[in-house]
Amino acid sequence: MSASSDTSPAATGHEAAVVLPANLHARPAGQLARAAGQFSSTIELDYNGKTINPTGVLGVMGLGATAGSTVTVRATGPDAHDAVAALTDVLASAE
């Protein structure tokens, strides 16, 4: 008998949109990058037709998202739901 060789968890995706209470300047960008770095899922932020990987502070700041704008957080992988939840919390509490 042979065992199944597919032991990887199924990739799952999750997405959420957040209306920013403040601009994505250095402090919230750093918080976002630290939070994104804790997950194994592939994470993306979308804003105004631009998509970035939020693990880098400069990439997050370069997104140019301002207070009142909507940013979409998307993740694919085994901890996608948790990653999106954590990043949306950071974005929703940006000061």
Secondary structure in CASP SS format (residue, H / E / C, confidence):
PFRMAT SS
TARGET T0000
AUTHOR 0000-0000-0000
METHOD secondary structure of the structure
MODEL  1
M C 1.00
S C 1.00
A C 1.00
S C 1.00
S C 1.00
D C 1.00
T C 1.00
S C 1.00
P C 1.00
A C 1.00
A C 1.00
T E 1.00
G E 1.00
H E 1.00
E E 1.00
A E 1.00
A E 1.00
V E 1.00
V E 1.00
L C 1.00
P C 1.00
A C 1.00
N C 1.00
L C 1.00
H C 1.00
A H 1.00
R H 1.00
P H 1.00
A H 1.00
G H 1.00
Q H 1.00
L H 1.00
A H 1.00
R H 1.00
A H 1.00
A H 1.00
G C 1.00
Q C 1.00
F C 1.00
S C 1.00
S C 1.00
T E 1.00
I E 1.00
E E 1.00
L E 1.00
D E 1.00
Y E 1.00
N C 1.00
G C 1.00
K E 1.00
T E 1.00
I E 1.00
N C 1.00
P C 1.00
T C 1.00
G C 1.00
V H 1.00
L H 1.00
G H 1.00
V H 1.00
M H 1.00
G H 1.00
L C 1.00
G C 1.00
A C 1.00
T C 1.00
A C 1.00
G C 1.00
S C 1.00
T E 1.00
V E 1.00
T E 1.00
V E 1.00
R E 1.00
A E 1.00
T E 1.00
G E 1.00
P C 1.00
D C 1.00
A H 1.00
H H 1.00
D H 1.00
A H 1.00
V H 1.00
A H 1.00
A H 1.00
L H 1.00
T H 1.00
D H 1.00
V H 1.00
L H 1.00
A H 1.00
S C 1.00
A C 1.00
E C 1.00
END
